[in-house]
């Protein structure tokens, strides 16, 4: 059985690399396909599929910053990395940007292991209290985001436009995977279109290293992930915004925070599944579908897989970051942006259909307009913040 677990661990890491590098291919999609096919593999122990999903999910949280920083094509949860990461890429520091998120993700693995034991006892006792307070926390976060900008009217306009767009899209019952066209348009296609129009040239990439105070961003990431990892409608994007308000990190610290938050929220979704029987990520939902209520032995195995796949993913991401930083300057970035945009469009069309493609176009135009107002792009996260606030207030 140990050999099979090791085999599915490495298979999961391999698929996590694939889903992380391919813009628009999310682990949720692979997990859903795997669960739907699981009935055809009755001879296969569900534990092996759980190992595969956990390894894939953790690896994905490390690797998916590479396309968002090098290509400007973000996946759900890492869309904020396009902002500081792309800026560093244009300064010849793309490798450094990836390694900042990579170190954040690696630190998150060990933080997750340390906090999981007390969380198993605490979460069931404080879950209801945290759940009732979350909409008011998000309202305060939103107000701070708007009024911390110099251009108050422009920031309010961006927040309202993005929020209304999010409300409309997330309530389209016939739209499959609504976050794919919404986030890919707002954060991915908008940046790609601007890169194509301005004929962005990527300079020679240097293998630089950063001296960053890890304590501040990791502290902010831990507290925000603990809030967002257990509650419905909240993900790593919202957690990153809250975490940055707590830690007030600079650009490099923010990338560390993003990496840590992305991995922590995924890891904590497994804790949520065990402690309160709630699914907060597609990976956790797939595991619940496969095994039902999680026994104690399973959560121990999951954290062993999290630890091993996290450490291996750190080195895989480092190798990939070196490869991409060496190759990116030799490529026509305008053509690469165009190819990435076409690929994203095809993925959106295949997954979400004509309606999804229309949402993708509208989201992209909204993103371009919001960027032209020269306020922080984090305000476009209102597309998730506003629907989440209303979800909590109205339920």
N, C-alpha and C positions, 0 to 999 in steps of 0.2 A: 504493500500500500504506500510505503514511503517513496518508492521509485515513481509511482504514478503521481503522487502529490508534487514531487520535484518536476516531473514532466509538464504538468499543467501549470505550475508556477512559471516556468520558462515560456510556455506557450502564451500565458497571460501577459508577460512582459513584452513578448514580441508583438502581440496585437495592440498592447498599450502604446508601443512606439509608433505603430501604423496609425492608430486613431489620433495620437497626439500630433503627428506630422501632417496628416491630411486635413486641410481646412474643411470644416463642415461635417466631417465624419466623427460623430460623438460616441462615447462608450455606451450611452443609453441605447443607441441604435443597435450596436452589436449585442448588448445584453438582452434586449427584447427579442432579437432574432434567435439568440441562443436558448432563451427560455421557451420560445414557441416551438423550437425544434427538439427540446429536451424529451418530449414524449416519444420521439422516434429513437431515442438512445436509452431505452429502459435498462439495458445491460450496464449502463454507466452509473457509477456511484455519484449521487448529487454533490457529495463533498468535493469531488474533483472539479465540478463546474463552479462551485463556490470559490475554490482556490483560484481558478482561472479568472473569474470576474474580479476578485479582490486585487490580484496581481495586475490585471489590465487597468483597473481604475486608478490605482496608486501610481503606476508608471505614467499613465496619461496626464496626471496632475503635474508631473515633472516636465514631460516632453512638450506639452501643448503651448508653452511659452515661445518655442522656437519659431513656428509659423507666424505667431502674433507679432513678434519683434522683427524678424527678418523679412516677412512678407506683408505685414500689416493686415493679416487675415485672422482675426481672433476667434477663439472658441468661446462657448458659454462659460462665464466665470473668470476668464482672463482678458476680457475686452479692455479693461483699464490698463493693461500692460502696453497696449499700443501707444499710449501717450508718452510716458517717460522712456520706454524701451526704444521706440522708433526715433526719438530725439537722440538717444545715445548711439544708435546705429548710424545716424547721419553725421555723428562726430567721430566715427571710426571705433566706437566702443560697443559694438553689438555683442561680442563675446562676453565682455564684462557684464552687460545687462542680463544675459542669459544666466551667467554664473551667480548673479545676485539672487535671482528667483530660485536657482538650483540650491544654493545654500539655505535659503529660507525654507524650501520644501524638505530638505534633509533635516534641518533643525526641528521642523514640525513633526517628523516621524518620532523623534525621541521625546518631544513634549507630549505627543499623543499617548505614548506608552506610559509616561509618568502620571498623567492626569486621569487615565482611564479607570484605574482601580477606585479612587475616591468618587468618580462620577457615577459609577455603577450604583453606589449607595445614595448619592445626593440627588441625582436627576429626578427620580420618581417623587421626591419630597418637594422640590422647588419648581417643577415643570409648570404647574398651573399659574403660579405667581408671575413667572417670567413671561408666560404667554399673554397674560392680561396687560402687562406693561409695554410690550413691544410696539404697538402702534404709536404710543406717545414718544417712545425713544426715536422712532423713525421720523416722526413729525419734527422733533427737535433737530435731528440730523439734516433733514431737508431744509429747514429754515436757516441753519448755520451755513449750508452749502450755498444758498442763494445770497445771503446777506454778507458773506465773507468776500464776495467779488466786488471789484471797484464799480463795474457797470451793473448796477442793481436791476435796472429794467431789462437789460439783455439777458442776464442770468435767470430772471423770473420767466422771461419769454421762452428760453431754452427748456427750462424745467417743465413749464406748462405744456409746450408743444410735444416734448418727449413723453411726458406723463399721459397726455390724451392719446397719443399714438399707441402707447403700451396698453392702455385700457381697451381701446378698440380691437387691437390685434389679439390680445389674450382672451377676449370674449367672442372671438370668431369660432363658433363650435365646429364648423366644417373644415377648419384649417389644421392640418397635421403638423406637429412639432413647431408651434408658433414662434418659439424663441430663436429658432434657426434663421428665418428670414428677418426677424426683428433686429437681433443683435448683429448679425452679419451685415445688414444694411447700415445700421447706425454707426457701428464702430469699424467694420471691415471695409465695405465697399466705398464708404465716404472717404476714408483715408487713401484707398487705392486710386480713386478717381482724381483726388488732389495730386497724388504722386504722378499720375499719368499726365495731367494738365501742366504741372510745373516742371515735368521732365526731371524728376529727382535723380540725382547722381549719388551713389554710395561711395564714400571714400575708402581708401585702404584701411582695412580693419586691423587694429592692434590688439595683441593679447595682453590687455591691461588688467590689473587687479585693484580691487577697492578696499579701502579701510573704512569699514562701516561699523557703527555702534549697533550691534545686533539686538541689544536688550530692549531698546524702545520699540522697534517695529515688531519684534516677536511678542512683546507684552501686549501691544495693541491687537495683534493678530489673535492671540490666545483668548482675550476677553471677548472680542467681537465674534470669533468662531464659536465660542461656548454659547453665545446668545443665538446666533443664526443657524448653528448646526443642528439644533433640536426643534426648530419651529418651521411650520409650513410656509411656503411662499418666499423663504429667505435662502439665499445662496451665498457663494463666495464673493460675488460682486457687491452685494449689500454689506457683507461682513468686512470687505476691504475698505469701504467708505467709512464705516463706523470705526474700524481699527485705526485708520489714519487720523480721525478726529481725536482718538484717545492718545495716540503716540506722537502726532504732529511730526511725522518723519519728512526728511528731504527726499529728493527724487530717487536717490539710490536706496535709501531706507524703505521707500514706498515699494520698490521692486522686491526687496526682501520680504516685506509684509505681504505682498501679493502671492509670492511663492508659498509662504507659510500658510496663508489663509486658504489657498486653493487645496492644499493637501490636508490641512486640519479639518476643514468642513467635510471633505470626503471621508476621512477616518472617523470623525464624530458621528457620521450618519450610520456607521455600523454599531456604535455605542447606543445611539437612539433606537435602533432596531432591537437591540438586546434588552434595554432598560424600560422603554415605554411602548415597544412594539409598533413604532411609527416609522414609515419610510420617508427619507428626506432627499434621497438621490435615486437615480435610475438603477445604479448598481445595488443599492440596499433593497429596492423594490424587487429586483430580479432574484436576490438571495432569499427574500421572504417567499417568493413564488415557488422557489425550488425546495426549501426545507421547512417552511411554516415557522412555528415558534422556535427561536434559537436556543439550543442547550448551552450550558456553561462551557463544555468542551469545545464547541464550535467557535465561540468568541475568542477563546485562547488560541485556537488554530489561526483564526483570522488575523490576530495581532502578530503572530509569528510570521505570517505571509506579508503583512504590512511592513514589518521591520526588514525582512530580507529583500523584498521587491523594492523598498524605498532606498536602501543602501546601493543595490545594483543599478537602480534607475539614475541615481546621482552620477555614477561614472559613465553610464550610457549617454546621459544628457551632456556631460562634459565633452565627450568624444564628438557628439553630433554638433555641439556649439563650435568646436574647433574646426570641424569640416565645413560648416556653413560660413563661418567667418573667413575662411581661406578662399572659398569659391564665390561668395557674393559679389566681390569687386570685379570679377571677371565676367559678370553677367550684365546685360543691358537691363537695368532695373525698371525702366519704363515698360519694356516688353514683358518682363517678369510680372510686373503689376497687372498688366493687361491679361496675361495668361491666368494669373491667380483669380482675377475678377471673373473671367469666363468660367473657370472651374467652379468657383463659388456659385455662380448663377445656375450652372448645370445641376449642382448638388441640391440647391434650393428647389429647383423645378422638379427634380426626381423625387425628393422627399415630401415637399409641401404643395406641389402642383401649380396650376396657373394662379390660383389665389395667393399662394405663398410667394410666387415670383413677383406678383403685383405689390405685395407687402414689402418685399425686398427692395423694389425700385423706390417706393414711397419712403421707406426707412433710409435708403441711401441719400435721397434728395434732402430729407429732413436733416440727416447728419451733416451733409455739405453746408446747408444753410446755417446750422447751429455753430459749426466750426468757423464760418465766416464772421460770426458775431464776436469772435475773439474772447470767449470766456472759457473756463475750464470744461473740458469734455466730460468730466465726471458728472456734470449736471445732466447729461443725457441718460444717466442711470435712473432718472425719474421714470423711465419707461417700465422699470420694475418696482421702484419705491412707491410710486403713487398707487398702482393696483394693489400692492401688498398692504399699504395703509388702509385702503378702503375695504379690503378683504377682512382685515381684523376688526375694523370698526363696525362693519355691517353684519358680522356673524356673532 
